[in-house]
Amino acid sequence: MSVGLVLPLGAEQADLTTAGGKGESLSALVRAGIPVPPGFHITTTAYRDFTAGPLTALIHQALTTEPEDASATIAAAFARAPFPASTATAILAAYADLGSPAVAVRSSATAEDLPGLSFAGQQDSFLNITGEEALLDAVRRCWASLWTARAIGYRARHGITGDLALAVVVQELVPADSAGVLFTANPITGAQDELVINAAWGLGEAVVGGQVTPDTYVITDDTVTTREVADKTVRTVRTSRGTRDEPVPTDLRWLPVLTNPQALELAALGHRIHQLYRRPTDIEWAWHDGRFAILQARPITTVVRETWNDSRLGDYLWTSANLGEAIPSVMTPATWSLVRAVSVSSLGGHPMNGNIGGRFYLNISLSLGLADAVGAGRFLRRANENLWGRIGEDLPRLPTSRLTLIRLALRTAISELGTARTLRRRLPDLLATGQERSRDLRERIGKTDEPAELARLWDTELDHVLRVDAHLLSAAARTVALDQTRVRTRLEKLVDPGEVTALLSGAHGAGGDLASLGPVLGLAELRAGRLDRDAYAAAWGHRGPDEFEVSIPRPAETPAWIEAQLRTLGTGEQDPSTLLARQAQLRQAAWHRLQTQHPKQAAKLWPKLDQAARAARRREQARSEFARLFWIFRAFLIRAGELTGHGDDLFYLAIEETVRVLHGDPAPLTAVPARRAAHEHYRALPLYPTLLRGHFDPDTWAADPHRRTDRHDATATPAPAPDDLVRGFGGVAGVVEGLVRLLHTVEDGARLQPGEILVTTVTNIGWTPLFPRAAAVVTDIGAPLSHAAIVARELGIPAVVGCGDATTRLRTGDRVRVDGGQGTVTVIDSAP
């Protein structure tokens, strides 16, 4: 065997340059112990020996003509050219060592399976080749296929130039009883936790070439979750002169090609190969004589998008109310992992929350199912209407016994009591030291010099901040609903809606320390010269429209942030201090009337109102400090990207995966392309409905011109079209007329003119400076305790929140009447 012309199949020298993409891959599989048919490589050195001299000049000349003409000229020249004696001797000696069997002769190009490109099918392969003369002829034809019109055109379109060469792989032919393709990631959905097998009778060419509809097997967690048996009409079989397609015998057409144990055995091989390549892989396989053989494997060069859709987990009712306000954008995997770490992910086998198309949803079927089991369902619905909005009575029933639900409810109650005790002990310190601790940790993160050092900081301190401190602050941010609900219910029996709103305002207290109002009141202090820029940035630089999305800079990271905020702040009658003072007068007048008309009830309600206001301040401050912690996690990810050289790729890993990368394990990075593709895809879709029941497919919903934007029920027929009124929650009582200003992002805030009606999908802390300029606020997402309602109530601005479809039914320039008490928006005159 001449060194350089032929190599053993598992030779370490068989790399892309010497053995081409297919050969390099097979060599790696052999060395990894994967069952590959025996064979050898004919290297690119043999190709260059064959084409040296006149053939090289002829190729260059032919390529100046059209691809079809060039291909014909080169093919004829290759057919005439003699084999160099040394090359023929080396090939035939390797063939004899193999036992001179029937072989498959496959082209293997050096420009094959490059990142972002797949050259599959561009060069030729030949099956069932027997004998020395036939082998050399097949090799010659493989070499010539480097210059087919198709291959020439493909390389030209992708800018592939330079010194091209072709290797050839010769392998013993597996007389397959069945064969097909295995994908280590679902090629349809992009799900990387699913392997997909296509299988048909005979050789695999019928599957690869698309002549037959194969059986399909989907394997998840070592279980065959789907098996679709097709009508397999054609199979490829060996003949004395090669191969041919023939009809499948009737008794085999509908028979499953693989048993479930066989599919799992093949899937196990797929897992091994996936780990070898560290990315989704396309694998050709064959089954003969009771064994699997891997014929070739190549990384999938087209990006397979992941699917993020927890609505597939069962028939549940999901809501994004309140959550969609806190996290309004499609989450990166890093953000989703942080959110999951601070919340209980499941209970009794049912998800507590979910990622649906990149957006955060809460499974309220579970909490309401537990409440119903202990007789508290009606109370919980009423108590949480302020957070969830109206959800109706028709809920999917959990497929769980009442006794099991009662046990889960008791376990949950005990856990909540433990959290409450810890909160009473630790919350004051978390709130008091949050700003200083955040600054200290960010500085220490920035001073780390090595990935291992940053990993140690996470393991010793930051992981505790996430799983303990952030968890407690998140729990504290959810504790105000019952206080607010109880006092609101009692007030509604005594006074009209406008009075209720006025009496429930004032949560900012005498010191103006309601965190939701902090940014706008701080801006007013800054403008008045009573606060400097550094102090303002330290206090509020962590609050913004996407304050929990770690891939997005905090406002304080943007140099022009404060000036942009000041430009949108209202003046005169729209100054926030003026609005607060006016609302305080309304509140005092409402309280005086309540004392006069209902003195006994007023005496009992005063401490309740004070308690609700203090709870609101605590909730908002906890949420503010919770958001501040996410700045720490963002700083950690940025530094990790700098130290490892992987930059913003780390936003597409779970936080645990980033720590693995810091510890020296690069395997998680293979998932980045598929996750980045998923994130970009979901970001391009419209905002999903607030309420979802059953399986929700974001793509199907987005493509429906009659889609509803408030709720989607996969188990029911579509509801009739809404009437002329836009309906939502009466966040703040009051009636006002004005022109609509439809804003899709807070960056468009400068377009809002004083006195216009602000209409948008969702607001959060980043929108606060715009509120004083608006005559009223209308949102698609929200509930009485959402950000828009809280801030509008304190400022005395009428608001209707949680409409679901306001942004699709109202346009800039429409004249509308907003009734905050009734929760309606009426179009008086449509814009032209």
C-alpha positions in Angstrom: 0.0 0.0 0.0 1.6 3.3 -1.1 1.6 5.9 1.7 -0.3 9.0 0.6 -2.4 7.4 -2.1 -4.5 5.0 0.1 -5.2 5.1 3.8 -7.0 2.7 6.2 -10.5 3.8 7.0 -9.7 4.7 10.6 -6.4 6.4 9.9 -5.8 9.6 11.9 -4.3 11.2 8.8 -7.7 11.0 7.1 -8.7 14.6 7.6 -10.6 17.0 5.4 -7.6 17.8 3.2 -6.6 14.2 2.5 -9.9 12.3 2.7 -12.6 14.9 2.2 -15.6 15.5 4.4 -17.2 12.1 4.1 -13.9 10.3 4.7 -12.9 12.5 7.6 -16.3 11.7 9.2 -16.0 8.0 8.7 -12.5 7.9 10.1 -13.7 9.6 13.3 -16.6 7.1 13.6 -14.2 4.2 13.2 -11.8 5.5 15.9 -14.8 6.1 18.2 -15.8 2.5 18.0 -19.0 3.1 15.9 -19.9 0.0 13.8 -18.8 1.1 10.3 -18.4 -1.2 7.3 -14.7 -1.9 6.6 -13.0 -0.1 3.8 -10.2 2.4 2.8 -9.7 5.9 1.6 -8.3 6.9 -1.8 -6.8 10.3 -0.9 -6.7 13.6 -2.7 -3.0 12.8 -3.5 -4.3 10.1 -5.9 -6.7 12.6 -7.5 -3.9 15.1 -8.1 -1.6 12.4 -9.5 -4.4 11.5 -11.9 -5.1 15.1 -13.0 -1.5 16.3 -13.1 -0.3 17.8 -16.4 -2.6 18.1 -19.4 -5.9 17.4 -17.4 -5.3 20.3 -15.1 -4.8 22.7 -18.0 -7.9 21.3 -19.7 -10.1 21.8 -16.6 -9.0 25.4 -16.3 -9.8 26.0 -20.0 -13.2 24.2 -19.8 -14.3 26.3 -16.8 -14.2 29.4 -19.0 -17.3 28.0 -20.8 -20.9 27.4 -19.6 -21.2 24.8 -16.8 -22.9 22.2 -19.0 -20.3 22.5 -21.8 -17.4 22.5 -19.2 -18.8 19.3 -17.5 -19.1 17.4 -20.8 -15.6 18.3 -21.9 -14.1 17.3 -18.5 -16.0 14.0 -18.3 -14.8 13.0 -21.7 -11.2 13.8 -20.8 -11.4 11.9 -17.6 -12.8 8.8 -19.4 -9.8 8.8 -21.8 -7.0 9.6 -19.3 -5.0 6.6 -18.1 -4.5 5.6 -14.5 -1.0 6.2 -13.1 0.4 2.8 -12.4 1.3 3.5 -8.8 -2.2 4.8 -8.1 -3.9 1.8 -9.6 -1.6 -0.6 -7.8 -2.3 1.0 -4.4 -6.1 0.9 -4.9 -6.2 -2.7 -6.1 -3.9 -3.8 -3.2 -6.2 -2.2 -0.7 -9.2 -3.8 -2.4 -7.5 -7.2 -2.2 -6.7 -6.7 1.5 -10.5 -6.1 2.0 -11.2 -9.5 0.3 -12.3 -8.1 -3.0 -16.0 -8.0 -2.0 -18.9 -6.0 -3.5 -18.2 -2.4 -2.5 -19.8 1.0 -2.3 -17.6 3.7 -4.0 -18.4 7.2 -2.7 -17.1 10.6 -3.6 -15.6 12.7 -0.7 -14.9 16.3 -1.5 -12.6 18.7 0.4 -15.3 21.4 0.1 -17.9 19.1 1.8 -20.1 19.8 4.9 -18.4 23.1 5.5 -20.1 25.4 8.1 -23.3 26.7 6.7 -23.0 24.6 3.5 -23.9 21.1 2.6 -22.5 19.5 -0.6 -24.7 16.4 -0.2 -25.5 15.0 -3.6 -23.2 17.2 -5.5 -20.8 14.4 -6.3 -21.5 10.8 -7.4 -21.5 7.5 -5.5 -21.8 3.9 -6.9 -23.1 0.8 -5.2 -22.5 -2.9 -5.7 -19.2 -2.5 -7.5 -17.4 -5.9 -8.0 -14.0 -6.6 -9.6 -10.9 -4.6 -10.2 -11.8 -3.1 -13.5 -15.2 -2.0 -12.3 -13.6 -0.5 -9.1 -11.1 1.6 -11.1 -13.9 2.8 -13.4 -16.1 3.8 -10.5 -13.2 5.8 -8.9 -12.6 7.5 -12.2 -16.3 8.5 -12.5 -16.3 9.7 -8.9 -13.3 12.0 -9.7 -15.1 13.3 -12.8 -18.2 14.1 -10.7 -16.3 16.9 -9.1 -16.9 18.7 -12.4 -20.6 18.0 -13.1 -22.6 21.1 -14.2 -24.5 20.9 -10.9 -21.3 20.8 -8.8 -19.7 23.7 -10.8 -22.9 25.8 -10.4 -23.2 25.1 -6.7 -19.6 26.1 -6.0 -20.0 29.3 -8.1 -23.2 30.3 -6.2 -21.4 29.9 -2.8 -18.1 31.4 -3.9 -16.1 28.2 -3.5 -12.8 28.5 -5.4 -9.2 27.5 -5.1 -7.4 24.2 -5.4 -10.2 21.7 -5.4 -9.6 17.9 -5.1 -11.7 14.8 -4.5 -11.1 11.8 -2.3 -13.0 8.5 -2.6 -14.2 6.2 0.1 -14.4 2.5 -0.7 -16.4 0.3 1.7 -17.7 -3.2 1.8 -21.3 -3.0 0.7 -23.8 -3.9 3.3 -26.6 -6.1 1.7 -29.1 -4.3 3.8 -32.4 -5.9 4.7 -33.5 -2.4 5.7 -31.9 1.0 5.8 -32.6 4.7 6.2 -31.6 7.9 7.9 -31.4 9.0 11.5 -31.5 12.6 12.6 -30.3 13.4 16.1 -32.6 16.5 16.3 -36.1 16.6 14.9 -35.7 18.1 11.4 -39.3 19.3 11.3 -39.7 21.0 14.8 -36.0 21.5 15.6 -36.6 19.8 19.0 -33.1 18.6 20.2 -34.6 16.2 22.7 -36.1 14.1 19.9 -34.3 11.7 17.5 -36.1 10.9 14.3 -35.6 7.7 12.3 -36.7 7.1 8.7 -36.7 3.4 7.7 -37.5 1.5 4.6 -36.8 -2.0 3.1 -33.7 -2.6 1.1 -30.8 -0.3 0.5 -31.0 3.2 1.8 -30.9 4.9 -1.6 -34.7 4.8 -1.9 -35.0 6.8 1.3 -32.2 9.3 0.5 -33.5 9.7 -3.0 -37.1 10.2 -2.0 -38.5 7.3 -4.0 -40.3 5.8 -1.0 -42.3 7.1 1.9 -40.4 5.6 4.9 -41.6 4.6 8.3 -41.0 7.3 10.9 -40.0 6.8 14.5 -39.6 9.6 17.1 -37.6 8.8 20.2 -37.6 11.0 23.3 -35.9 10.1 26.6 -35.2 6.5 25.4 -38.8 5.9 24.5 -40.4 5.5 21.1 -43.1 8.3 21.4 -44.3 8.1 17.8 -44.3 5.3 15.2 -45.8 6.0 11.8 -45.9 3.0 9.5 -46.0 4.0 5.9 -47.1 2.2 2.7 -43.6 1.4 1.4 -44.1 0.7 -2.3 -40.5 0.7 -3.5 -37.2 -0.7 -2.3 -33.6 -0.5 -3.8 -31.9 -3.9 -4.2 -28.6 -5.3 -5.5 -28.3 -6.7 -9.0 -25.4 -8.3 -10.9 -24.5 -5.0 -12.4 -25.3 -2.5 -9.6 -28.7 -1.7 -8.1 -32.3 -1.2 -9.1 -35.7 -0.2 -7.6 -38.4 -2.9 -7.4 -41.9 -3.1 -5.8 -42.0 -4.1 -2.2 -43.6 -7.5 -1.6 -47.2 -7.1 -0.4 -46.6 -8.8 2.9 -43.9 -6.2 3.7 -45.5 -3.0 2.5 -47.4 -2.2 5.8 -45.1 -4.2 8.1 -43.0 -2.0 10.5 -39.4 -1.9 9.3 -38.0 -1.7 12.8 -39.3 -3.1 16.1 -39.3 -0.6 19.0 -36.2 -2.3 20.6 -34.4 -2.0 17.2 -35.3 1.7 17.0 -34.0 2.3 20.5 -30.8 0.5 19.7 -30.3 2.7 16.7 -31.1 5.8 18.7 -28.4 4.8 21.2 -25.9 4.8 18.3 -27.3 8.2 17.3 -26.7 9.6 20.8 -23.1 8.4 20.7 -22.5 10.1 17.3 -24.3 13.3 18.4 -21.8 13.5 21.4 -18.9 12.9 19.0 -19.9 15.7 16.7 -21.4 17.9 19.5 -24.2 19.0 17.2 -27.3 17.7 15.4 -26.3 15.0 12.9 -27.7 13.4 9.8 -26.8 9.6 9.8 -27.3 7.0 7.1 -27.6 3.4 8.5 -28.3 -0.1 7.4 -29.5 -3.3 9.1 -28.2 -6.7 8.1 -27.6 -10.1 9.7 -29.0 -8.8 13.1 -26.7 -5.7 13.3 -26.7 -2.1 12.5 -24.0 -0.5 10.4 -23.4 3.3 10.1 -22.7 4.2 6.5 -22.0 7.8 6.9 -22.7 10.7 9.3 -22.4 14.4 8.8 -23.4 17.4 11.0 -26.6 19.1 9.9 -25.2 22.3 8.2 -28.6 24.0 7.9 -29.6 25.4 11.3 -32.4 23.4 13.0 -34.5 25.7 15.0 -35.5 24.6 18.5 -39.2 24.5 19.5 -40.2 26.2 22.8 -43.7 25.3 23.5 -44.8 24.0 26.9 -48.5 24.2 25.9 -47.8 20.7 24.4 -47.6 19.4 28.0 -51.3 19.0 28.4 -54.8 20.6 28.5 -54.1 23.6 30.8 -55.2 27.2 31.0 -52.2 29.5 30.7 -52.0 33.3 31.4 -49.4 35.9 30.7 -51.3 38.6 32.5 -48.9 40.5 34.9 -46.1 38.2 33.8 -46.2 39.6 30.2 -45.8 43.0 31.7 -42.8 42.0 33.7 -41.2 40.2 30.8 -42.7 41.7 27.7 -40.2 40.3 25.1 -39.3 36.9 23.9 -36.9 35.5 26.4 -33.4 34.3 25.6 -32.6 30.8 27.1 -30.4 32.5 29.7 -33.3 34.6 31.0 -35.7 31.7 31.0 -33.3 29.6 33.0 -33.0 32.4 35.6 -36.8 32.8 35.8 -37.2 29.0 36.3 -34.6 29.0 39.0 -36.5 31.4 41.2 -39.9 29.7 40.8 -41.4 26.3 41.4 -41.4 24.6 38.0 -43.8 21.8 38.6 -46.1 20.3 41.2 -47.5 16.8 41.1 -46.2 16.3 37.6 -48.0 19.4 36.3 -46.0 22.5 35.1 -46.5 25.6 37.3 -45.2 27.8 34.5 -44.1 27.4 31.0 -42.2 28.8 28.0 -44.6 29.2 25.1 -43.0 30.5 22.0 -40.4 32.2 24.1 -42.9 34.0 26.4 -43.5 33.4 30.0 -46.9 31.9 31.0 -48.4 30.8 34.3 -50.5 27.6 34.5 -53.5 28.7 36.4 -55.3 25.4 35.9 -53.0 24.0 38.6 -53.4 26.6 41.3 -57.2 26.8 40.7 -57.4 23.0 40.6 -55.7 22.9 44.0 -58.0 25.6 45.4 -61.1 23.9 44.0 -60.1 20.6 45.8 -60.1 22.3 49.2 -63.2 24.4 48.5 -61.3 27.7 48.0 -61.6 28.0 44.2 -64.2 30.9 44.2 -62.1 32.9 46.7 -58.9 32.4 44.8 -60.5 33.5 41.5 -61.7 36.7 43.2 -58.5 37.3 45.0 -56.3 36.9 41.9 -58.6 38.6 39.4 -56.5 41.7 40.2 -53.4 39.9 38.9 -54.8 37.4 36.3 -57.8 39.3 35.0 -61.1 37.5 34.2 -60.6 33.9 33.4 -64.1 32.5 33.3 -65.4 29.3 34.9 -64.8 26.8 32.1 -61.4 25.4 33.2 -59.8 22.2 32.1 -59.9 19.6 34.8 -56.6 18.2 36.0 -56.4 14.4 35.4 -55.7 13.9 39.1 -57.8 12.6 42.0 -59.2 15.1 44.5 -57.3 13.3 47.3 -54.0 13.8 45.5 -54.9 17.5 44.8 -55.7 18.0 48.5 -52.3 16.5 49.5 -50.6 18.8 46.9 -52.5 21.8 48.3 -51.4 21.0 51.8 -47.8 20.6 50.7 -47.9 23.9 48.9 -49.5 25.7 51.9 -46.8 24.4 54.2 -44.1 25.5 51.8 -45.6 29.0 51.5 -45.8 29.3 55.3 -42.1 28.5 55.4 -41.3 31.1 52.8 -43.4 33.6 54.6 -41.5 33.1 57.9 -38.2 33.4 56.0 -39.4 36.6 54.3 -40.3 38.2 57.6 -36.8 37.5 58.9 -34.7 38.4 55.8 -36.7 40.8 53.6 -35.8 44.0 55.5 -32.1 43.3 55.0 -32.5 42.3 51.4 -34.4 45.6 50.6 -32.0 47.7 52.6 -28.7 46.4 51.2 -29.8 45.6 47.7 -28.2 48.6 46.0 -24.9 48.3 47.7 -24.6 44.5 47.3 -25.5 44.7 43.6 -22.8 47.3 43.0 -20.2 45.3 44.9 -21.0 42.0 43.1 -20.9 43.6 39.7 -17.5 45.1 40.5 -16.1 41.8 41.7 -17.4 40.1 38.5 -15.7 42.7 36.4 -12.4 42.1 38.1 -12.2 38.3 37.5 -9.3 37.4 35.1 -9.9 33.7 34.4 -13.0 31.6 33.5 -12.3 29.3 36.5 -12.2 32.3 38.8 -15.6 33.5 37.6 -17.0 30.0 37.9 -15.8 29.9 41.5 -17.6 33.2 42.2 -20.8 31.7 40.8 -20.5 28.5 42.8 -19.6 30.1 46.1 -21.9 33.2 46.0 -23.9 34.0 42.9 -25.8 30.7 42.8 -27.0 31.4 46.3 -28.1 34.9 45.3 -30.1 33.4 42.5 -31.7 30.4 44.2 -32.3 31.9 47.7 -32.3 35.7 47.6 -33.9 36.1 44.2 -36.5 33.4 45.1 -37.4 35.3 48.3 -37.7 38.7 46.5 -39.8 37.1 43.8 -42.1 35.7 46.5 -42.3 39.1 48.2 -43.3 40.7 45.0 -46.4 38.4 44.8 -47.9 39.0 48.3 -50.1 42.0 47.9 -53.0 40.6 46.0 -55.1 39.5 49.0 -54.7 42.8 50.9 -55.8 44.8 47.9 -58.7 42.4 47.1 -60.2 42.4 50.5 -60.3 46.2 51.0 -61.5 46.8 47.4 -64.4 44.3 47.9 -65.5 46.2 51.1 -65.1 49.6 49.4 -67.2 48.6 46.4 -70.1 48.0 48.7 -70.0 51.5 50.1 -68.9 53.9 47.3 -69.0 54.2 43.5 -66.0 53.1 41.3 -64.4 56.5 41.1 -64.3 56.8 44.8 -62.8 53.3 45.1 -60.0 54.3 42.8 -59.3 57.5 44.7 -59.3 55.7 48.1 -56.9 53.0 46.9 -54.4 55.6 45.6 -51.8 57.0 47.9 -49.8 53.8 48.0 -46.7 56.0 47.4 -47.0 57.3 51.0 -45.8 60.5 52.4 -42.2 59.8 51.3 -43.1 59.0 47.8 -41.5 55.6 48.1 -43.6 53.5 45.8 -41.0 51.9 43.6 -43.2 52.0 40.5 -43.3 55.8 40.7 -39.6 56.1 41.7 -38.2 56.7 38.3 -40.7 59.4 37.3 -40.5 61.2 40.7 -36.7 60.9 40.6 -36.7 62.6 37.2 -38.7 65.4 38.5 -36.3 65.8 41.4 -33.4 65.7 38.9 -34.9 68.3 36.7 -35.5 70.5 39.8 -31.8 70.2 40.8 -32.6 68.4 44.0 -30.9 65.1 42.8 -27.8 64.6 40.7 -27.4 62.2 37.8 -25.1 59.7 39.5 -27.6 59.3 42.4 -30.5 58.9 40.0 -28.6 56.3 38.0 -27.6 54.4 41.2 -31.2 54.4 42.4 -33.1 53.7 39.1 -30.6 52.7 36.5 -31.7 49.0 36.8 -35.3 49.7 35.9 -36.4 49.6 32.3 -38.9 48.1 29.8 -37.0 44.8 29.6 -35.4 44.8 33.1 -35.5 41.0 33.4 -34.1 40.2 29.9 -30.4 39.7 30.6 -29.4 40.2 26.9 -30.6 43.8 26.9 -28.6 46.6 28.5 -29.8 48.2 31.7 -30.8 51.9 31.2 -27.7 53.0 33.2 -25.5 51.2 30.6 -26.8 53.7 28.0 -25.0 57.1 28.2 -27.9 59.1 26.8 -30.6 57.4 28.8 -31.3 60.1 31.4 -31.5 62.9 28.8 -33.9 60.8 26.8 -36.1 60.3 29.9 -36.1 64.0 30.8 -37.3 64.9 27.3 -40.4 62.8 27.7 -41.2 64.0 31.2 -44.4 66.1 31.4 -44.3 69.8 32.5 -46.9 72.1 34.0 -50.2 70.3 34.5 -48.5 67.1 33.4 -45.7 67.3 36.0 -45.9 64.2 38.1 -45.8 66.2 41.4 -48.8 68.2 40.2 -50.7 65.1 39.3 -49.9 63.4 42.7 -51.0 66.5 44.5 -54.3 66.6 42.6 -54.9 63.0 43.2 -54.2 63.5 46.9 -57.0 66.1 47.0 -59.4 63.7 45.4 -58.4 61.0 47.8 -59.0 63.3 50.8 -62.3 64.4 49.5 -63.4 60.7 49.0 -62.2 59.8 52.5 -64.2 62.7 54.0 -67.4 61.5 52.2 -66.8 58.0 53.4 -66.4 59.1 57.0 -69.5 61.3 56.7 -71.7 58.6 55.2 -70.3 55.5 56.8 -68.4 56.5 60.0 -68.2 53.0 61.6 -67.1 51.3 58.4 -64.6 54.1 57.8 -63.0 53.6 61.2 -62.6 49.9 60.4 -61.4 50.5 56.9 -58.6 53.0 57.7 -56.1 50.5 59.1 -57.0 48.1 56.2 -56.3 50.8 53.6 -53.0 51.6 55.4 -52.1 48.0 55.5 -52.9 47.6 51.7 -50.7 50.7 50.9 -47.8 49.4 53.0 -48.1 46.0 51.3 -48.1 47.6 47.9 -45.0 49.6 48.7 -43.3 46.4 50.0 -44.3 44.5 46.9 -43.0 47.2 44.5 -39.8 47.6 46.4 -39.2 43.8 46.4 -39.8 43.8 42.7 -37.4 46.6 42.2 -34.6 44.8 44.1 -35.5 41.6 42.3 -34.9 43.4 39.0 -31.6 44.7 40.4 -30.4 41.2 40.9 -30.9 40.5 37.2 -28.3 43.2 36.5 -25.9 41.1 38.5 -26.7 38.1 36.4 -26.3 40.1 33.2 -22.9 41.3 34.3 -21.9 37.7 35.0 -22.9 36.6 31.5 -21.1 39.5 29.8 -17.9 38.8 31.7 -18.2 35.0 31.0 -18.5 35.9 27.3 -15.4 38.1 27.5 -13.3 35.6 29.4 -14.3 32.6 27.2 -14.4 34.4 23.9 -18.0 33.3 23.2 -19.6 36.7 23.6 -23.3 36.9 23.3 -23.6 33.2 22.5 -23.9 32.7 26.2 -27.3 34.4 26.2 -28.5 31.3 24.3 -27.4 28.9 27.1 -29.1 28.2 30.4 -27.2 29.7 33.3 -26.1 26.2 34.4 -24.7 25.5 30.9 -22.6 28.8 31.0 -21.1 27.6 34.3 -20.2 24.3 32.6 -18.5 26.3 29.8 -16.5 28.3 32.4 -15.4 25.0 34.0 -14.0 24.0 30.6 -16.8 22.0 29.0 -17.6 23.3 25.5 -20.5 20.8 24.8 -23.4 23.2 25.6 -22.2 25.6 22.9 -23.4 23.2 20.2 -27.0 24.2 21.0 -26.4 27.9 20.3 -27.3 28.0 16.6 -30.6 26.2 17.0 -31.6 28.4 20.0 -30.5 31.6 18.3 -32.7 30.7 15.3 -35.6 29.9 17.6 -35.3 33.2 19.4 -35.2 35.2 16.1 -38.1 33.3 14.8 -40.4 33.8 17.8 -39.4 37.5 18.0 -40.8 38.0 14.5 -44.3 36.8 15.5 -47.0 39.0 16.9 -47.6 39.1 20.7 -49.6 36.0 21.7 -53.0 36.1 23.5 -53.0 36.6 27.2 -55.1 33.5 27.9 -54.3 30.2 26.2 -56.0 26.9 26.6 -54.7 23.6 25.3 -52.1 23.3 22.5 -51.2 26.6 21.1 -49.1 26.8 17.9 -47.7 30.3 17.6 -47.0 29.9 13.8 -50.5 28.7 13.0 -52.1 31.4 15.1 -50.0 34.1 13.6 -50.9 33.0 10.1 -54.7 33.2 10.8 -56.0 36.6 9.6 -59.0 36.2 12.0 -56.9 35.4 15.1 -58.0 36.6 18.5 -55.4 38.5 20.5 -57.1 38.2 23.9 -57.5 34.5 24.3 -57.1 31.2 22.3 -58.9 28.0 23.1 -57.7 24.9 21.2 -60.7 23.0 22.6 -63.5 25.3 21.4 -64.9 26.8 18.3 -63.8 30.4 17.7 -65.8 33.0 19.6 -67.9 35.6 17.6 -66.2 38.8 16.7 -66.3 41.4 19.4 -68.7 44.3 19.3 -67.8 48.0 18.8 -66.6 48.5 22.3 -63.0 47.7 23.3 -63.3 46.0 26.7 -60.9 45.5 29.5 -60.4 46.1 33.2 -61.3 49.4 34.7 -57.8 50.1 36.1 -58.6 53.7 37.1 -62.0 55.3 37.1 -62.8 58.4 35.1 -64.0 59.3 31.6 -61.9 61.2 29.1 -62.0 61.8 25.4 -59.0 62.3 23.2 -56.9 61.1 20.2 -55.2 57.8 20.2 -51.5 57.5 20.0 -50.6 53.9 19.3 -47.0 53.1 20.4 -45.4 49.7 19.9 -42.2 50.4 21.9 -41.2 52.8 24.6 -38.5 54.2 22.3 -41.3 55.8 20.3 -42.4 57.7 23.4 -41.4 61.1 22.1 -44.3 60.8 19.6 -46.8 60.9 22.5 -48.3 64.4 22.7 -49.7 65.9 25.9 -53.3 65.0 26.3 -53.3 62.0 23.9 -54.6 58.5 24.8 -51.6 56.2 25.1 -52.5 52.8 23.6 -50.0 50.0 23.7 -49.5 46.3 24.2 -48.1 46.4 27.7 -46.4 48.9 30.0 -44.0 48.4 32.8 -41.5 50.6 34.8 -39.8 51.7 31.6 -43.0 53.5 30.4 -43.5 55.4 33.7 -42.1 58.8 32.5 -44.7 58.8 29.7 -47.7 58.5 31.9 -48.0 62.2 33.1 -48.3 63.3 29.4 -51.2 60.9 28.7 -54.8 61.8 29.2 -55.5 58.0 29.6 -53.8 54.7 29.2 -55.1 51.6 27.4 -53.2 48.3 27.2 -53.7 44.9 25.7 -52.1 43.1 28.7 -52.8 43.9 32.4 -55.1 43.6 35.4 -56.0 45.9 38.3 -52.7 45.3 40.0 -50.6 45.6 36.8 -48.0 48.3 36.4 -50.2 50.5 34.2 -53.1 50.4 36.7 -51.0 51.1 39.8 -49.1 54.0 38.3 -52.2 55.5 36.6 -54.1 55.2 39.8 -51.5 57.1 41.8 -51.3 59.8 39.2 -55.1 60.0 38.7 -55.0 59.0 35.0 -58.0 57.0 33.7 -56.9 53.6 32.5 -58.4 50.5 30.9 -56.0 47.5 31.0 -56.1 43.9 29.8 -58.2 44.6 26.7 -56.5 41.9 24.7 -57.0 43.5 21.3 -56.8 47.3 21.8 -53.7 47.6 19.6 -55.3 45.8 16.7 -58.6 47.7 16.9 -57.5 51.2 17.6 -55.3 53.4 15.4 -53.3 56.6 15.9 -55.7 59.5 15.3 -58.9 57.7 16.4 -61.0 59.9 18.7 -62.1 57.7 21.6 -63.9 57.8 24.9 -62.1 56.0 27.7 -64.2 55.0 30.6 -61.9 53.8 33.3 -64.7 52.9 35.7 -66.5 50.6 33.2 -63.4 49.3 31.6 -64.4 50.3 28.0 -63.0 52.3 25.1 -65.5 53.7 22.5 -64.4 54.9 19.1 -66.2 58.2 18.5 -64.5 59.0 15.2 -62.1 56.8 13.2 -58.9 58.2 11.8 -58.9 58.5 8.0 
